[in-house]
């Protein structure tokens, strides 16, 4: 057994996990739901009790994630598809879209601009959607000077739309298209956490179910893909997971 930085690293030749990162929708949560099961919460709590750092990684905003996990321990939030890493209400890492790129599309219709803690929109037609999804964190504004550190741009609707400058598309559904900054992504956020926590590739476990999880799955030796993944993802060494709570407990 070797102890490093307070963590057990090797026991009987087995590399202990120091960092576990889980996608949220389709992984920790059945798609379309907003309540984490008691079994999953208990499994996350068990990880934390063993000094294993846990992070929820999602395309959702911090406000949504905080509500989902409200009152649940010391966890990291990788939000907006890796646009920011937030811990105890503090932004530790962010990869904003350049101001000139935001400025170039700010007046287009159906666009939503996400910052680490607020979501801005100028199209009044989006008001009901914004209020229902983001509640008090949604801000209607026609003043670009109020909008700082945009980490993700979303468009309501799936029709073709040219990507804003300096961004790439990370998600498209029948309802939304999302773009984040070039160089951002869940993988970059996990890499930041590994550096911050001094956690290695072999000491990291990642769970995901969609293409926007691929970059973070590649940052871990221990890759777990949900059985009902949205897309078929063939990664060498990946383990297929049916029961997320049980898989977390086994870690």
C-alpha positions as CSV (number, residue, x, y, z in Angstrom):
1,X,0.0,0.0,0.0
2,X,1.2,3.5,-0.9
3,X,-0.2,6.7,0.5
4,X,0.1,9.9,-1.5
5,X,-1.4,13.2,-0.5
6,X,-3.7,11.6,1.9
7,X,-5.1,9.1,-0.6
8,X,-4.5,5.4,-0.8
9,X,-3.0,4.9,-4.3
10,X,-2.2,1.2,-4.5
11,X,-3.6,-1.7,-2.6
12,X,-2.7,-5.2,-3.6
13,X,-1.6,-4.0,-7.0
14,X,-4.9,-2.2,-7.7
15,X,-4.9,1.5,-8.5
16,X,-7.4,3.2,-6.3
17,X,-9.7,5.9,-7.8
18,X,-9.1,9.4,-6.6
19,X,-11.5,11.2,-9.0
20,X,-14.9,10.1,-10.3
21,X,-16.7,12.2,-12.9
22,X,-20.2,11.4,-14.0
23,X,-22.4,12.9,-16.8
24,X,-25.8,13.8,-15.5
25,X,-28.6,13.3,-18.0
26,X,-28.8,9.7,-19.2
27,X,-26.2,8.6,-16.7
28,X,-27.0,9.8,-13.1
29,X,-30.5,10.8,-14.2
30,X,-32.9,9.1,-16.6
31,X,-33.4,11.5,-19.5
32,X,-36.2,13.9,-18.9
33,X,-36.1,13.7,-15.1
34,X,-34.7,16.1,-12.6
35,X,-34.6,14.1,-9.4
36,X,-31.6,11.9,-8.5
37,X,-32.5,8.6,-6.9
38,X,-31.8,7.9,-3.3
39,X,-29.6,5.0,-4.3
40,X,-27.4,7.1,-6.6
41,X,-27.1,9.8,-3.9
42,X,-26.1,7.2,-1.3
43,X,-23.4,5.9,-3.7
44,X,-22.0,9.4,-4.3
45,X,-22.0,9.9,-0.5
46,X,-20.0,6.7,-0.1
47,X,-17.4,7.9,-2.6
48,X,-17.0,11.2,-0.7
49,X,-16.7,9.3,2.6
50,X,-13.7,7.5,1.2
51,X,-12.1,10.7,0.2
52,X,-12.8,10.1,-3.5
53,X,-13.5,13.4,-5.2
54,X,-16.8,13.4,-7.2
55,X,-17.8,15.7,-10.0
56,X,-21.1,16.1,-11.9
57,X,-20.4,16.9,-15.6
58,X,-23.2,18.2,-17.7
59,X,-24.4,20.4,-20.5
60,X,-26.7,22.0,-17.9
61,X,-26.0,25.3,-16.2
62,X,-24.7,25.5,-12.6
63,X,-28.1,26.8,-11.4
64,X,-29.8,23.6,-12.6
65,X,-27.1,21.3,-11.3
66,X,-27.1,23.0,-7.9
67,X,-30.9,22.5,-7.6
68,X,-30.6,18.8,-8.6
69,X,-27.9,18.1,-6.0
70,X,-29.0,20.7,-3.4
71,X,-27.7,20.0,0.1
72,X,-25.5,17.1,-1.1
73,X,-21.9,17.4,0.1
74,X,-18.8,18.8,-1.3
75,X,-18.9,18.1,-5.0
76,X,-17.5,19.8,-8.1
77,X,-19.7,20.9,-11.0
78,X,-18.5,20.8,-14.5
79,X,-21.2,22.8,-16.2
80,X,-22.1,24.0,-19.7
81,X,-20.3,21.1,-21.4
82,X,-17.0,22.0,-19.7
83,X,-17.3,25.8,-20.0
84,X,-16.7,26.2,-16.3
85,X,-15.7,24.2,-13.2
86,X,-17.4,25.4,-10.0
87,X,-16.8,24.3,-6.4
88,X,-18.5,25.7,-3.3
89,X,-19.9,28.5,-5.4
90,X,-16.5,29.6,-6.7
91,X,-15.6,29.5,-10.4
92,X,-12.2,27.7,-10.4
93,X,-11.9,27.3,-14.2
94,X,-13.7,28.8,-17.2
95,X,-13.3,28.9,-20.9
96,X,-15.4,31.8,-22.2
97,X,-16.3,32.5,-25.8
98,X,-14.4,35.6,-27.0
99,X,-16.4,38.9,-26.6
100,X,-16.2,39.7,-30.3
101,X,-17.8,36.3,-31.1
102,X,-20.7,37.0,-28.7
103,X,-21.1,40.5,-30.1
104,X,-21.3,39.2,-33.6
105,X,-24.4,37.1,-32.9
106,X,-26.0,38.9,-29.9
107,X,-28.9,40.4,-31.9
108,X,-29.9,37.2,-33.7
109,X,-33.2,35.6,-32.7
110,X,-33.7,32.5,-30.5
111,X,-30.2,32.7,-29.0
112,X,-29.4,32.2,-25.3
113,X,-26.1,33.2,-23.7
114,X,-24.9,31.3,-20.7
115,X,-22.4,32.6,-18.2
116,X,-21.3,30.7,-15.1
117,X,-24.2,31.8,-12.9
118,X,-26.7,33.5,-15.2
119,X,-28.5,32.9,-18.5
120,X,-29.2,35.9,-20.7
121,X,-31.6,36.2,-23.6
122,X,-32.8,39.2,-25.6
123,X,-35.6,37.5,-27.7
124,X,-38.8,38.1,-25.7
125,X,-40.4,35.1,-27.5
126,X,-38.1,32.9,-25.3
127,X,-39.4,34.4,-22.0
128,X,-41.7,31.5,-21.0
129,X,-39.1,28.9,-21.9
130,X,-36.4,30.7,-19.9
131,X,-38.5,31.2,-16.9
132,X,-39.6,27.6,-16.8
133,X,-36.0,26.2,-17.2
134,X,-33.8,28.7,-15.4
135,X,-36.2,30.5,-13.1
136,X,-34.5,33.5,-11.3
137,X,-31.2,32.8,-13.1
138,X,-32.7,33.8,-16.4
139,X,-32.2,37.5,-17.3
140,X,-33.8,39.3,-20.2
141,X,-31.4,41.9,-21.5
142,X,-30.8,43.8,-24.7
143,X,-27.6,45.4,-23.3
144,X,-24.5,43.4,-24.3
145,X,-22.5,45.3,-21.8
146,X,-24.3,43.4,-19.0
147,X,-23.2,40.0,-20.4
148,X,-19.8,38.8,-19.4
149,X,-17.9,35.5,-19.6
150,X,-20.3,33.7,-21.9
151,X,-19.3,30.0,-21.7
152,X,-22.0,28.6,-23.9
153,X,-24.4,29.8,-26.6
154,X,-27.7,27.9,-27.2
155,X,-30.3,28.2,-29.9
156,X,-33.9,27.1,-29.6
157,X,-34.7,24.9,-32.6
158,X,-32.8,22.4,-34.6
159,X,-32.8,24.1,-38.0
160,X,-29.4,24.8,-39.5
161,X,-27.6,27.7,-38.0
162,X,-24.0,28.8,-38.7
163,X,-21.8,28.4,-35.5
164,X,-20.8,31.7,-33.8
165,X,-17.1,32.5,-34.4
166,X,-14.6,30.7,-32.2
167,X,-17.1,28.0,-31.2
168,X,-18.0,24.4,-32.1
169,X,-21.2,22.5,-31.9
170,X,-21.4,20.1,-28.9
171,X,-25.1,19.2,-29.0
172,X,-28.1,19.2,-31.3
173,X,-31.5,17.9,-30.6
174,X,-35.0,18.6,-31.9
175,X,-35.2,21.5,-29.4
176,X,-31.7,22.9,-28.9
177,X,-28.3,23.5,-30.6
178,X,-25.4,24.3,-28.3
179,X,-22.0,25.8,-28.9
180,X,-19.0,26.2,-26.6
181,X,-15.6,27.8,-27.1
182,X,-12.9,26.1,-29.1
183,X,-10.6,24.5,-26.6
184,X,-13.4,24.0,-24.1
185,X,-15.3,20.7,-23.4
186,X,-15.7,18.2,-20.7
187,X,-12.4,16.7,-21.4
188,X,-10.5,20.0,-20.9
189,X,-12.4,20.5,-17.6
190,X,-11.5,17.0,-16.4
191,X,-7.8,17.7,-17.3
192,X,-7.9,20.9,-15.3
193,X,-9.3,19.0,-12.3
194,X,-6.6,16.3,-12.6
195,X,-3.9,19.0,-12.5
196,X,-5.5,20.8,-9.6
197,X,-6.0,17.7,-7.6
198,X,-2.8,16.0,-8.7
199,X,-4.8,13.0,-9.9
200,X,-3.5,10.7,-12.7
201,X,-5.1,9.1,-15.7
202,X,-5.2,5.7,-14.0
203,X,-6.7,7.2,-10.8
204,X,-9.7,8.7,-12.7
205,X,-13.0,7.1,-13.5
206,X,-15.5,8.7,-15.9
207,X,-19.1,7.7,-16.7
208,X,-21.0,9.0,-19.8
209,X,-23.6,8.2,-22.4
210,X,-23.3,10.7,-25.2
211,X,-20.9,12.1,-27.8
212,X,-20.3,15.2,-25.7
213,X,-18.8,12.8,-23.1
214,X,-16.2,11.3,-25.4
215,X,-13.5,13.9,-24.6
216,X,-13.7,13.3,-20.8
217,X,-13.9,9.5,-21.2
218,X,-10.6,9.7,-23.0
219,X,-9.1,11.4,-20.0
220,X,-9.6,8.4,-17.8
221,X,-8.2,4.8,-17.8
222,X,-11.5,3.7,-16.2
223,X,-14.2,4.4,-18.8
224,X,-17.8,3.5,-18.1
225,X,-20.5,3.9,-20.8
226,X,-24.2,3.5,-20.1
227,X,-26.0,0.5,-21.7
228,X,-28.6,2.8,-23.1
229,X,-26.2,5.4,-24.5
230,X,-27.6,7.8,-27.1
231,X,-24.9,6.8,-29.6
232,X,-22.8,3.7,-30.0
233,X,-19.4,4.6,-28.5
234,X,-16.6,2.1,-29.0
235,X,-13.7,3.0,-26.7
236,X,-11.0,0.5,-25.9
237,X,-11.3,-0.8,-22.4
238,X,-14.7,0.7,-21.7
239,X,-17.1,-1.0,-19.4
240,X,-20.8,-1.1,-20.2
241,X,-23.0,-0.1,-17.2
242,X,-26.6,-1.1,-16.6
243,X,-27.0,0.2,-13.0
244,X,-25.1,3.4,-12.2
245,X,-25.7,3.2,-8.4
246,X,-24.2,-0.3,-8.3
247,X,-21.2,0.7,-10.5
248,X,-20.4,3.7,-8.2
249,X,-20.7,1.4,-5.1
250,X,-18.3,-1.1,-6.7
251,X,-15.7,1.7,-7.2
